[in-house]
Each structure stands twice: as structure tokens, then as C-alpha cells.
Amino acid sequence: MSGVSMVGVTKMYGQVKALDHVSIDVCEGELLALLGPSGCGKTTLLRCVAGLERPDRGTVEIGDADMTAVPTRDRPIGMVFQSYALFPNLTVRQNIAFPLEVRHRPRTEVSARVDELLELVHLTSQADRYPKQISGGQAQRCALGRALAPNPQVLLLDEPLSALDALVRGRLRDEIRRIQQLVGITAIYVTHDQSEAMAIADRVAVMNAGRVEQIAAPADLYEMPATQFSAKFVGSRNAVELAVLDGKVGIPGSFHIDAPGGSNGHALAFFRPEDVQVSRGNTGPGMDARVELKVFLGATTRLHLVGEADGQPIAIFGDLPSRQARLIDEGEMVRVDVDPDHVHAFPI
């Protein structure tokens, strides 16, 4: 087991800079999630670690060894792909055994290791079935077992759950985390799903346009976004453009905070929907707003609210417990308040 170090990794595709001097250290035994929208460079970075892409500049190290020019087959990695990539003509047992057999390991060693992994990924009862005879979740667990078979130092996972339905995705996400912690392997996990990244990772690296915007533990990233992009991408935050007056920015009657440095008359204020407080009637602190729409989400209900500040319309959304939101009607006027401690502002 080893850590991974990426230093100044840059990758061009023609005139497009897919990676722009990316530097990340992944600690030994850590699971790092690479999070970002499509085209941000996260999969390209993973492929550079895997050796499937060669950086134009920069280095990739695993442990103390420079792997930048080492072929994929000689890197101490295991990889799980989005498409499973199982051999359809091999059983679950044979798929997991394959990377050991091509390394000419003794038959007894292969059999013992496969039995161990079948138990680890909970596929013992499906061992003699073919990929077409098992579910998508079972196929992905088989792919995980195959990746772990040769005892790699680093496990790489490229959006492994995106092809699964929501219920299976949640269960398998927890299984991957359980197995990673049980084995103690260093892992890099690519996803565009923020809830998935926050649930599974020790740290999350938010990527945008080939660069790393922020690296932090999930709770720190959620509570303290360091950049405008991080604030927008993580937490489904409201983003409200507001005027800067006397060094302050805010919504009259709701919140006022110090304007961020570099503001030139306007700033963008971010706050999470669960930090929006809604009260009925026209009393109490806050901005007057009309409930334009209610969206039932199960335990919570999202209210789409429209108010006004300094003569300009302001549209925000707030999440309330569904039992509380049930008492509020669409079209009703309410008061909207936001805790200033939960507002983050960035210059435009």
C-alpha cells in the first residue's frame, strides 16, 4: 500500500488543456474523490495515474517510485471502470481469477485468493454464474474483486456507480467504502455526484476546467467553500447577486455580511437551502417573499421563493421539513431569513 503524488500534471488534447498543472498528494490508505462536472479533467487525471494517458508535463509517483513513463501493466494499480468490463465468457470466479492467472500464480494461491475475494465482495453464491446472469450491482462488485485480486497498492475507480439505479448505487457506494477501509488500500474515486463524493471520501478534490478548485474533508468543503465554483457546485446553494453598500452585502431585513475583498460594486452571495428560514405571516425578521412553487422531496420540501431587495427581484429556494412545509400554500406570502454565519460571498 502506497500514497500517490501528482505534481504539475498537464495534459493537452490539441488546443484544449484538459489538465492545467494539477498537483495532488493522496495519503497512504486514503480515499480521495475527484469531483466535478463533465469535462473538468477528473477522468483524464485518473487515466494519467493509471498510465492510460501520458502527461505532457508533470510527474506521477506511487510510493517513492516515478510512474510517469511506466506502462499500465507494470503499475501497482487495480482499476474499476464505469462499464464493468467483465469477460462475458468467464464466470464470476474466473473473472476475479484472471489477473492472477495471467501473472502465472500457483493454482492453489489463485483458488485461495479468489475464495477470499468472493467472500469480501459478497459473491460466493454467484461464483459460477456468468456476467449476463447477475445484476448490475453484482457485476460491479465482481469488477471490484478482480481489481483487488493482485493486491495492488492503489485502487482507481472511474464513476463505478453511474450505470446503476439509485437504490443499488447507495448500497454499493457503502460497500466500496467498507471494502476500501477493510483492505486499507489507497484509492482515487472519480464522480460527478457530490452526495456520492461526500459520503465515500476522506477528502474531496473539486475540479473545474482542468484545475483543482479546492481539496478538503467533506464536512469542511460543505461548510467552508474556498472558491465561487466550490460554493456553486457543492451544497446546491442559492447564488444571489447583490450590491455592495458601505462595505456590506446582504438582503435587507434578512442578512448583512462584510463584502469580500476585490468586490467592485457587486458580490455573489451563496447560502444553502437548509439555511433559509421561512415563517408565515408578515411579522418577524426577514424579506417578504411569495411561495411560487413547492416540490416534495420526501423528508424535506423545497420552496421556490421570490422577493425583492433594492427594487430588484430575488429568487431563492429553501428546504423545510415536509411536515412544516405542508402548512404553507403556493402563492402565500412568507418571511424569509438567512443566518449570516452560513452565507459566503465572493467578488464578481
N, C-alpha and C positions, 0 to 999 in steps of 0.2 A: 504494500500500500504506500502511495506517494502523493505528494501535492502536485499541482500543476501551476506553471508560471508562464504567462503570455506577456511579452514585452514589446511594445511598439508595433504590434501586428497590423500590417496594412495590406489590403487586397484590392486590386483593380480589375474590373471587367470592362475592357475598352476604356471609355471616358468616365465610367461610373465607379466611384470609390465605395466599394461595399464595406470595407473596414478602414478606419482612419486612426492609425496609431493607437490601437487598443492595448491597454496594459491591465491585466488582472492576475492576482495571485489567489489560487484556490488552496486552502489549507488541507493538510492530510486528514482524511476522514470526513471532510465537509461535503455537504451537498449544496452546490451553488446553482441557482436558477438564472438563466439568461431570459429576460422578459422584455418583450417589445412587440410592436406591430409588424405586419408582414413587410419585408424589405428592409428591416432595420439592421441586418447583418448578423443576427444571432446564430442562425444555422450555418452561415459561412464561417463564423468563428469556431463553432463546434467541429466543422469539417476540417479546419486547419489543425485543431488538436488531434483529430483522427488521422490526419495525413491524406485525406481525400482531396484537400486543396493545399497548395503550396503558397505561403505568404509571399508577396512581392518584397516586403521588408519586415523586419522584426524576427523574434525567435519564440519558439515553443519548447518549454522544458517540462519533463515529467521526472519528479525527484530531482536529482542532480544532473540528469542526462539531457543534452540538447537533442531534441527530436525533430527539429525543423526540416531536415532533409532525409529523415528516416522513413522508409516505405511503411505503409499502413500495416502490412503483415508482420513487421518487426517491432511494432509499438506495443507496449504492455497495456492494451486497452480492450474493453468489450463495448459493443455498440448495439443499442436497441433503436430500430427505425420505426417511423410512423406506420409503415405498411407491413410490419411484422417480418417480411422477407423470409418466411419459413419455406423449407423444401417440401412441396406438396406430395412428393412420392416417398417421403420418410415419415415415420411415426413421431409422436412427441418425444419418445425416448431416443430415437435415432437422431432427431434434430438437435437435441441437447448434447448428444454424444459426438456429433460431427466435428466440432473444433478440437476435440481431444484425439479423435481418430486420425485426423489429418496431421497431427503432431506425432503420430505413431506411439502414443502412450500404451502401456501394457493393458491387455484386455480386462484384467481384474481391477486395475486402477480406474479404468473408464467406467466399468459397471458400478463400482462403489461411489464414484463421484456423481454419476447420473442419478443413482438412487437418492443420494443426499440432496441433490438439487430438486428432484421431483417432489420430495417432501417439503423442501424450503418454499417452493412456489405453489404448493398445494395442488399438484397434478398427478399424484401417484395413481389415482383411479383412471386417469385418462392416458396413461403412459403408452398404451398400444393403439391409440387412435391416430388417425391422420388429420392434418390441419383442417380439411373440409368437414370433419366430423366433430369439431369442437367450436365453442363460441369465440367471439372476438376477444373477450377478456381473457379466456383461457389461452388463446393463441398469443396474446401479448405476454402473458406470464411464461409461456414456453420460450418466447424470444428472449425474455429476461434471463431465464435459466440458461439458455445457450450462451448468452453474452458473459455470464458468470462462470461458465464451465472451466475455462483455462486459468482461473484465479488471476484475473487482470488486476493491475494496480489502479486503474481508473475506469469508471463506468460512464459512458456517454449515452444520453437519451435524447433523441430528436423528436419532440412533440409526440411522445408514445401513446397518448390517450386521445388524440384529436379525432380518431375514427370511431370512437366508442360513444354509446349513448350516455346521457348524464348520470344515471344511477350507477352503471358499471364503471364510468370514469371516476366517480368519487371513491368507490370501493378499491379500485385498482391503484389509484393515487396513494391511498393509505397503505396498501400492500407494498408498493415500491419503497415508500419511506420506511416501513417496518423492516424490509429485507436489507435496505442500504444501511440502516443502523445496526442490524444484527450482524451483518458481514463486516461492517466498519470500513467500507470502501469509499474512496474519494469519488464524487460523482458530479457531473455537469448536466443540467437538465434544461432543455430548450422548450419554451412555451410562450404563447401569446395570451394566455388566460391568467389574469392577475390573481384570481382566487386560488388557482392551482399552484402558482408560484409561492404565494404567501403561506399556503398550507403545508407545502412539502420541503421548503428550503431552509437551510441555516442562514444563508444570506441570498439576497436578490440583487442582480445587476440589471438595471433598467437601461436598455439600449435604444438609440434613436439615430437614424441616418448614419450608421456606421461608427457611432461613438458611444461611450458609456456615460450616461447622464448621472447616475448615482449607484453606489453599492452600499447596501445596508441590510441589517437584520429586518425581517418582515415588519415587526412592530414599529421599529424606528422609521422605516420607509413610509409606513401608513400614517404615522403621527407627524413626521417632520420631513416632508418632501424638500429636497435641496434645490430643485430647479422647477421652472414653469412646466416643462414636459412631464416630470415625475408627478407633479401635483395634478396634472390633467389626466395622466394615464392610470394612476393608481388611486383607487378610492372612489371612482365615479363622481368626482367633485363638481359642484357648481363652479362656474367660471364667470365672474361678473366684472365688466369693465367699468371703473369708477373714476371720477375726477379727484385730483389731489388738491386739497384746500388747507392752507396753513400747516403743511407738513403732515396732514392726516388723510386717511382714505376710509370710506365707510358708507353705510346706508343709514340715513338719518333715522333716529329712533331705534335702530337695531344694533349696530356696532360701529365703532371707530377705532382704528389702529394707526400706528405710525406708518407713514408711507415708506416703501422700500427705497434704498439708495438708487440713484440713477433714474428715478421717475421724472418724466418730462410732461407734467400736467395730468397724466393718466396712469393708472395702475390696474393690474388684473388681480382680483381677489378670489381666492379659492377656499371653499369650505364644503365639508361632506354633507350629504343629505340627512344623515342621522344627527347632525349638529344643528339642524334647523328646528326651532321650537315653534309650534303652532298653537294658538289659543283662540277660542271662539269669542265673538263679540268685539267691541271697539275699545275695550279697556286693557290696561297693562302695557308693557313696553313693546316696541316693535314697529314694523312697517305694515300699513294696511295693504292687504293683497286679496285677490279673488282666486278661489279654487277653480281652475279651468278644467282639470281632469283628475280623476282618481284611478290608479292602477293597482289592482290587488296582486300582491306578490307572496301571499301565504302569511307568514308571521308578521310581515310589515306591509303597509300600503304606501305607495308613492303618490304624493300630491304635487301636481303641477300648478305653481302659484305665479300670479302676475301682479306686480305692484308698480310703484312709481317713486323715483328719487330725483330731485332736482329737475323735474319736468321730463325725465326720460323713463320709458318703461323698463322694468326689470323683471325678467323671467327666471325663476329658480324652481328647484324641486326639493321636497323634503320627505323623509321616510318616517312614518309614525307606526307604532304598534297597531295592528289591524283593528283591535278592539276599540282603540281610541279613535282611529280614523273613521270607523263606522258611524260615529255620531256627527261627522262633518259631511255636508252635502256639496255636490258640484254646484258652482255658482255662488256659494256662500262667501261672504266677506269675513276674513280672519285677520289676526295679528301675527306677524312673523318676526321672530327674534333669533339672533345667532350669537353664540358665545364667542367673544373676540379672541379668547385664548386658542380657539380652534380655526382661526382664519389665517391664511398665509397669502401674502401679497407679493407680486413680482412686477418689476417695471415692464412697460410695453415698449 
